[in-house]
Amino acid sequence: MRYTITGRNIEVTPGLKAAVEKKIGKLEHFFTPDTEVIVALSAQKDRQKIEVTIPVKGNTIRAEESSTDMYVSIDLVEEVIERQIRRYRKKLIDKKQAAVSFSQAFIEEEDEIQDDEIQIVKTKKFAIKPTIPEEACLQMEMLGHNFYVFLNADTDQVNVVYKRKNGTYGLIEPEF
């Protein structure tokens, strides 16, 4: 795996770099050798934050964690990424897809995923402005997300646009 490690308000010391590569390196057997791992370390007041992004075929595996100690944050983010990878692998197996970015051993490996393991680890609150569905699709694409929540300027209702498997877009208009 190829690592790109950057620091914001923090110096990326050889010790930090080694800790990141050692922890994330534990997941190396899940990926092909040319997989890129983008890591951003940042420090704000008493919070030490790590963001890890791993682009894979058609998806992005991304996690961020923060704590008062950067080494603890590194440990936490490794656990989150491993859960995401296992969930993604289960999805690949269920759909019988081949993933170029993952090694064949990773796809075939047995897993003890428990369905009762679902856990909300992050909640986001954000202001939404009136937007038309076409503009919402553009925003979604620019952000690299597969869905986008917005206030429909035409109906004054909260809607969701999403990217379908065939590359087209869908619009969800909930009825209350």
N, C-alpha and C positions, 0 to 999 in steps of 0.2 A: 504494500500500500504506500502511496505517496502522500506525505503530510505537508500541509501549508499551515503553519502556526503563526498567528499574529497577536500582538498585544495592544490593548488600548488602556492607557493610564497604568500600565504595568510592564515591567521588563521581562521578556521571555528568557529566563535563565536556562542554562543547560539542564538544571535539575527539573524545572517545570516541563521543558521539552521532553526529557526522558520519561517523566511520569505520564505525560499524555500519550506518548508513543507506546509505553509499556501497557497502559490500561486499554487503550483503543486497539492496540496490537493483539490483545486477547481475542478479538473478533476477526482477526485476519483470515482465518480459515473459512469464513463465510463469503469472502470476496475474491475476485481475481487479483493478481499481483499489480495490475495497472490502475486499480481503483484509487480515486483521489479522495482524501479526507481533508476538509477545510475546518480549521479550529480557530476560534477567536476567543482570547482571554481578555477579561476586562476587570478593572477594580473601580468601585464607586463607594466612597465612605468606608463602611465596614462590610461591604458585600463584595465577594469574589465570584465572578460569573464566568462560565465557560459555555460556548455555543459550538456545537459540532454539526457539520453538514456533510452528508455523503451522497453525492448524486449517483443514482443507479438507473438502469434502463427504465425510462418512463416514469420514474418517481424520484423523490428525494427523501432520504432518511435524515431527520433533523431533530436535535434535542438541545435544550439549554437547562442549566441548573446553576443555582447560586447558593452560597453559604458564607460563613465568616472566614473560611479557610479554603484556598484554591485547591488543595489536594483532596479535601472532602468533596468539593464540587466536581472534580475529575472523577472520583469514585462514583458519585451519584449519576453523572451523565452516562457513564459506561453501562450502568444497569438499565437506564431508560432506553438507550440505543439497542442493547441486546434484546429487550422486550419487543421493540419495534421490528427488529430484524426477524425474530421468531414469528411475529404476527404476519409480516410480509411473506415469509417463506410458506406459512400455512396457506395464505391467499394464493401463492403461486402453485402450490400443490393442488389446491382445490380447483383452480382453473386450468390445471395441466399446461401451464405456460413454461417456457424455458426463459431464463433470465441470463443474458450475456454477461452482466456485471457480477453474477454470483458463480461460485465454483459449483460443479456438479455434485460434489460431496455434500455441500451445504443444502442443496435442494432435496437430496435423497435421505439426509440424516433424519432419524426419528426424533420426535419431540414430545415432551410431556406438557403441552400447553393445556392449561385448565381454563374452561370457559368462564368460571366464576372469578377469574383473575382481573376482570375489567376494573380499571381504576382511573378516575379523573385526576390528572396530575397538574393541570393548569386551567385557569379560567381567565378569559379575556373580556374586558368591557371596553367598548369603543363607541364614539358618536358616529351616527350615520347621517348622510345628507341625501336629499332627494336626487335620484339618478334614474335615467332611463335604462331598460334592460341591456341594450346594446353597449352602452357606456360601462355598465357593470361587468359585462363580458370582457371588455378591454382591460378594466382594472384587475380582474381576476387573472388574466393572462400576464399582465405586467408584474403582478405579485408572485406569479408562479404557483398559484393555488389551484385546486380542482373544484372549488366552490367559492361563492362570494355572497355575503348577506348585505342587502341594501334596502333603502326606502324607495319604493317605486314612485317616481314623480307623477306618473299618469293616474295611479290608483290610490296613492297615499297609504299604501299597505307595505308591510315588511315582506320582501320576497327574497328568494335565493336563486341564483343562476349557478349551473354546474356544467362541467364538461363530461359528455357522455363517452362511452368506450369507443364509439365509431368516429369521434372527433367533432361531432356536432354539439350544440348547447341545449340545455334544458332549463326551464323556468318553473320554480315552485311558487305557487300563490296560495298560501294557507287561507282557509276559511275559518273565521272565529264565530 
